[in-house]
Amino acid sequence: MIDNNSVEQLKNSIDIVDIISNYIELKKAGANFKANCPFHQEKTPSFVVSPTKQIYHCFSCGVGGDAIKFVQEYEKLNYPEALEKIASLMNFSLRYTKGGGDNSEARRLLEQVQQWYVKNLDQNQKAMEYLKKRGITQQSIEYFGIGYVGASHELMNFLSTNMLPIPKAQEAGVVAQRDRGGFYARLTERITFPIYSPSGAIVGFGGRTITNHPAKYINSPQTKLFNKSRLLYGYSKAKDYIYRNKRLIVCEGYLDVIMFHQAGFKEAVATLGTALTTEHLPLLRKGEPHIILAYDGDKAGVAAALKASTMLSESGFDGSVVLFPDGQDPADMIATGKTQEVANLLRSGQALIPFVIEMMAKSYDLANPREKEVAFRSLKSYLNKLSPIIREAYVAHASTVLGVSPALFDFEVSSRVAKKKPKIDFESNRDDIAQLSIIKTLLEKRELITKVSSVIEPSMFGKYTPLLESVIRGEENSQLSALMLDESIKSMEEEELSLALASFLFKYYSAELKKITTDSSMSLKKKSFLIRKIKMDILPRLKRGELVVFKI
């Protein structure tokens, strides 16, 4: 089991925005953050995260809670598993009572394997010659922890000699099981590159063959620690520079990243054998940098750049594209002393949206009217996914590239302007807002609960009775989370609360007076007493702001 004190320390360290942004893309919205809810399909963001209250709530489907609850729901984990997941994201070491277990054992195994890989590199002349030939310095080798792994049996012997359990090695993605039984090393006869989480914890490896194996690069498999669709190679080393310089360079491979850093371009990162995906967006968004896509200028590089540019621009990113000319890649250019040329290319990249427009148009024969029409539809569809202001700015460019009139891109207002939501009629909902303000005040200032409960019974709150009861009992529910995040409902100071309570009670007893007047089941004597009491005593005192307790 996880030690309780360790759990409390973890909870006190959690930043809900940081945790949730590892899973979905959050956008600033006033004091809070918003996103499309990950728990149901929606087009208009109704998922709100409050950094001050450390809670989230979806105003559409009603889910809500803290960071731990989010990870439980998103990852489909139980409570201890969610704690371990958050600890791994934060690079926090949980402590366990006797018999406990966690991902830290798999991580320790990865660290020991990494140290062994590094030692192996010094003893392998072929691997060292390859790295030197590519222009990688000894300093970069050490800084990035580059290593080498030989034959499969060498790794298996290392694990056995150091009493590292095979099941843990399999869990960490270092070994795999054969169909006919037994285990083997996933990486063999390869230069190794340790892969770290954004927080700097080792999560897996990449390997580059030096024996002409058909698979030039291999990465660790999907594990509890390793998800290549959410990781960027070199990010843990680049993030400080990314935040400081407001620039992030995305390139295609490990060696490109290393050579970029070696040349002073320390904001460089790379995807792990996969294209950029929407799962990368939260990480790319951090620090709100200008994204530079630095890809090879070959056919594959152009296709990857177009796909990434389209996704980034549709997601509201600012960025540019640099395609390295004549079949060169960044690593080769830097290795041959063309660092200044690389710097010039990075400075003069083409903006994302013009790049997408021109590349999309180039894929059609614009001399053919039918293909030109298809190209027009594709470009119009792309522009329609941009914000109205950005779209309007690039219509002229699209029309010029296609050779058509800008008037053809006239987007119908009805297709792009969302239907206005009906405004809340505060006049007709004044009573509701007053009651919800009282409840919200008690949520944020629990010391006032006694004052309220001494003059109000929860049943007096009608449809909000369950909410008030939950607050008094200290229970959590999604409706209370929603109330906490609803900025239209204000919390009050104690003096304001007293006035609100008096106003609420005045309306409540006025309504009761009407009921008593028309109640045929009540005796005349009791009815007369209650009417006099409410009219002559209770209501006048409440009107003066005096809080009155009276049982009918």
N, C-alpha and C positions, 0 to 999 in steps of 0.2 A: 504493500500500500504506500501511497505517497504521503510523506510527512505533512501534518496539518500546518505547521509553521512555514514549511516550504511553499505550500499552496497559498497561504496568506501573503507571503513575500512576492509570489508571482502575480497575484491579483493586484497588489499595490503598484506593480511595475507596468501593468498592461495599459496600452493606449489603444482604445477601441478602433480609432480611425486607422492606425497603423496596421492592426490585425486584419480588419475587414478589407483594407485596400490591397492585401495580398491575394484576395479572391475576386473582387469586383472593382470596377473603376468608379471612384467617388469624385463628385464635383462639388466645389464650394457653393453653398447657397446660404448667404447671410452668416449667422453664427454656426450653422450646421453644414452637413454634407448630404448630397442627394445622389441617388442612382436608381436605375431600373431594378425592381425587386428580383433577387435571384431565386426566389421561391415560387414565383408564378410568372406567367407571360404578361408583359405590359409594355405599352409604347410610351406612356407618360410617366416619368419617374415619381414614385410615391414612397420610396424607401428612404428614410431619413436616419442619419447617424448624428448623435449629439456628442461632441468631444467634451463638453462641460459636464454633462450628466452621465457620460460613459454608457449610453444605451442606444439601441436602434429600434425602429418601428416602421412597419409598412402600413400606410394609411389605406391601402387597398385591401390586402388579404388579412391584415391584423397581426402578423407575426411580430415578435419583439423580444427584447431581452438584452443581456450584456454580451461581451465579446466571447465568453466561454459558450454561451447558449448558441451564438451564431456559428461557431466552429462545429459544435455538436450537430446542428441542423444541416449545415452545408456539407460537412464531410461524412455525415451519418455515423458519428462516433458516440460512445458513451462518455460520461463525465471525465473519468480518469484519462481516457484516450485524448479527449479534447484538451485537457491540461497539458499532456505531453506534447501534443501538436503545437500548441501556443508556445510552450517552453522551447521547442526546437526552432520556431520562427524567430524567437527573441534571443536565441543563444543563451538561454537561462538553464542552469543546472538544478533540476529538482532533486530533493533528497527523499530516500525511501526508507520505510521501516523494514524489518526483517521479512524476507520473502518477496520483496517488491522487484519490479523490473521495468525498464523503460528503453527509449531509443538511444540513451547515452551509451549503452554497451555497444550497440552497432556503430555509433559514431566513434567511440574509442578504438574499435577494430579498424575502421577506415583510417584513422589517424596513424595507427601502427603500420598498416599496409603502406600508407603514403610515405612514411619514413623509410621503409624498406625499399620502395620504388626509387626514392632519391639516392640511396646508397648504391643501388644497382647501376644507375646511370654513370657514375664515376668509373665503373669497371667495364663499361661497354664502349669500346672505341668506335664502333660503327655508328651507334646512336649519337655519340658526341660529335663525330665528324659531320653527320647529317645536320645537326643543329647549328654548328659553326658555318657550314656551307650556306645555310639559310640566313646567316647574319645575326643569329641570336647570341648575345654576350653571356658570359658566365654570371654576371650580375642579374640578368633577366632570368636565367635558368634557376637561380636561387630564389629570386623574388616571386616567381610564379610556381615554384615547387615542382619543376619538370623532373620526371623520373623515367624509369625503364623497367619493363617486366619481361622476363625470358620465357622459358618453357613452362607449361602448365604444372609439371611435377615440382618445379622450384617453388612456386607459390604454395602448393599444397604442403610441401615440406616445411616452409616458413610458418604456416598456420599451426602445424602439428608441433614443431619445435617450441613455439611460443605459447602453446596451449590455448590457442584462439579457437573457439568452438565453430565447427563447420556450419551448423544451423544459423548462427549469427552472421557468418560470412555470406551465406546464401541470402539472408534477410537484407544485408547491406548491399547486395548486388555484385559481390566480388567473385563468387563462385556460382555455378549452376549444376543441376543434377542431370545425369545422362538418363535416357529412357531405359537403358538396361541396368541401371544402378550405378552408384559411385558418383563422385563429383569432379569437376574440372574447372580451371581458371577461365573466367570470361575473357580476360585480356591476356594475350600471349605474344611475345616478340614484338612489342610495341613501345614507342615512346609514350609516356603517360602524362596527362594533364589533370591535376586535381580540380574538382569543381566545387565551388562553395555557394552557400545560400547568401542572400543579400546581407545577412547579419555577420557573415564570415565563418560559418560552421561548415565543415566538410560534409558533402552529401553524396559524392560519387566521383567517377573518373571518366575521362575521355582517353582514347588510345589511337595513335597514328602508326600504321604499319611501316616497318623498314625492310620487309621481306617481299614486297610486291603482292601482298594479299589482295584479292579482289575488293574487299571492303577496306577502303583507305582509312576511314575513321570509324570507330565504334565507341558508343557511350554506354554508361551504366544503364541497366534496365529500370523500369518504373519500380520504385520502392516507396516505403513510408517516408523516406527522406528525400527522394529524388523524383522530380517531375520536370522533364526537359521543356515542357510547354510553358512553364512559369519561371524558368531560370534563364539567366544571361551570363555567359562565361565572362569573367573579369569584373562583374558588377560590384562585388564587395570591395575591390581595389579602386574602382573608378568612381564610386558614388560621391565621395567627398568633392572630387573635381567637378563632377556633374552638377552638384548643388551650387558650387562656388562659381563656376563658369557659365552656368545655364546652357550647357551644350552636351549632347550625348551622341556619340558616333556608333552606329550599328554596322558591323562588318560581317564577313562570312565565315571566319574560322579562327581557331586558337592562335595560329601563327600570326595572322593579321593583327589580332588584339595585342599580342606580345610585342610585335614590331612597332605598332602605333605607340604603345606606352614607352617603349625604348627610345622612340624619337621625340618624346615629349607630349604626344597627344593622349593624355592620360584619361580622357573621357570615353575611351573605346571599349565596347563590349561586343559579344557575338552570340547569335542563337546557337543551339546545340544540335546541329544537323537537321534543323527543321526551319520552315519559314516563320516569319513573325506571325503571331496569332493574336486574337483578341485577349487571350489569357496573359499575354505579355503587357497589355496596355496599362494595367495598374502600376507595374514597375516602371514603365517608360514615363508615366505621368508624374512620378515623384520628383519634386523640385521644379516642375514645369519647364524642362529644358527645350531648346531648339534641337530637333532630331535630324541628324545627318545620316542618310543611308549611303554608305560607302561600299559599293558593290563592284565586282568585276564587270567589264564592258562586254562580255560575251553574251550569247543568246540567253543562257540560263540566268545570268546576272541581271539582264534587262527585265526578264519576266518576273524575277523575284522582286526587283525594285518597283515594278509597276503594281504588283499585288500589294506590297507593303505600303506604297504611297497612297494607293486607293483607300486601304483600310485606315491609315493614319489620318488622312485628310477628312474622310467621312466622320471620324471620331473627334474632329476639332483640333488636331495637333498642328503645331507650326513646325515646318521642317524643310529640308532640301534633299536633292539627290545628286550624288557624285558617282559617275561611271568611269572607272579607270580605263584609259585608252590602250589600244594595240595589244589586247590580251594580257596586259600586266595586272598584277594585283598589288594592294598596298604593301604587303610584306616584301615583295620583290623590289618595288620601287625604293623603299626605305633602305633595303639591304645594299642597293647599288648607288647609294648616296644621293638619291633624288628627294630628300626630305623637304626642301623648299618647294619643289614642284608639287609635292603632296599637299603642303600647307596652302598653296595657291588654289589647288583643286577644291579643297575643303571650304575655302572662302568663297569660291565662285560657283557653288552648286546651284542647280535649277530648283526653284520652289516646287513643292509637292504638286499643287493643283495644275500649273501649266505643264508639268511633266506628264501627269496622268492624261490631260487633254490631248497632248501631242502624240503620246505613245498609243493611246486608244485610236486616234485618227489614222496613225500609220499602219494599223493592222487591217485597214480596208483600202480597196481600190476606189479612191474618191472620183476617178474619171468615170466610173460606172454609176449611173444615177441610183440604181437599186441598192448597191453597196453603200453609197453615200447616205441614203435614207436610213439604212441600218446603223451606220456610224452615228448619224444625227440622234437617233433614238437612244443609243447607248450613252452618248455624251449627255443628253438631256436627263436621262435617268440618273446618271452620276451626279450632275449638278443639282438635281432635285434633292439629293441626300445631304447637301451642304446647308448651312444656315442661310437665311434669306439675304443678309448683307454680303456675305462671302460669295454666294451664288451670283448676285447681281454684278459683283466686281469682275467676274470672270466670263460673263456671257459674251462680251465683245471679243475676248481672246478665242473662245470656242467657235464663234461665228467666222472669225478670220481664218482659223485653221481649216475649217470645213468648207469655207467659201460660200456661206449662206447668209441670209439676212438675220440680224439680231432679233428681229420681230418674231421669227419662228420659235425663239426660246421664251416667248411670253408665257410665263407660268400662271395658271389660273389661281386667283387668290384663294378660292374655296379649297383647292387641293393642298395648300401649304399652311393655311391659317387654321389652327386648331379651334374647335368650337369653344366659345367662352363658357366657362363654368358659371352657373348662376351664383351671384353673390349671396352671402348669408344676410338675411334680413335681421339685422341686429335688434330692430325694434320689436319684431315678433318673437325673437329668441332671447330677449333680454333676461328672462327668468332662468333659462337654461345656462346662459353664460355666467350669471351670478352664482348659480350653484356649482358649476364647474370651476369657477375661480376660487371658491371656498375650498373645494376638494384639492385643487392644485396647490393652494397655500399650505394645506395640511401635509401634502406630500413633501414639500420642500422645507417646512418648518414644523416638524413633528411635535415640538414642545407646545404647540398651540392646540393639540388634539383635545386635551382635557378641558380647555376653555370652551371649545365648540360642543363637545359631547355633553357638557353640563347644561346646555340650553337647548340642544337639538337632539331629537331621536332620529336615527338613520331612516326610519320609516317615513319621516316627514319629507324626505328628498325624492319621493316618488320613484320614477324610473332610474334615478341615480342612487337609489338606496344600496344596491350591491357594491357600487364603487366606493361609497362612503364607508360601508362596513369593511371592505378590503383595506382601506387606508387605516382605519382604527385598529384592525387586527394585525397590521403590518404585512399583509399578503401582497404578492406580486401578480399582476395579470397584464395582458396585452393592451387593454383599454387604458390602464393607468400609464403605461409606457407612451401610448399615443397622446394622452393628455399632457404628459411632461414635455413632449416635443412640439405641441401645438402652440405656436407663438401668438396666435390670436386670443388665447386664454391667458390672462395675466395672473401672476401671484401677487399677494397683497402684504403690506406691513400690518402689524397688529391693530393699529388704530383704524385702518381701512377695513380690516376684517370685522371689527366690532360694528362698524356702520353697515357693512354688507349683511351681517347676521341680523341686525335690527330690521333692515329693509326686508330681508327674506321672511322673518317672523311676522312682520306686519302684513305682508301679502298672504302668508299661510293662514294667520288667524282671521283675516278678512274673508278668505275663502271658506274657512270653517264656520264663520258667522252665517254665511249664506246657506250652508248645509243645515245648520241647526234650525234656521228659520223655516225651512221647508220639510223638516223631519217630523213626520206624523207619528212615528213610533215612540218619541220622547215625551215624557210627562210634561204638562204645562208648567209645573213648578220648577222643574230642572231646566226647561227651555228658557224660562224667564230669567232665572239666575245666570245662566251662561251668557245670554244676550247682553244683560246688564254688565256682567263682569268683563266681557270682551270689549263692548262699546265704551264703557265708562272708565275702565281701568287699564286693561292690557294694551289696546291700540294707542291710546294717548301716550303711554309710557314708551312704547316702542317708537312712536313718531319722534319723541325727544331723543332717541338713540339709546335708551336704556334697555338692556337685555333682560327679558322677563322669562321666568320658567313657570309654565302653567299646564297642568294636565287636564285635558277635557274628558 
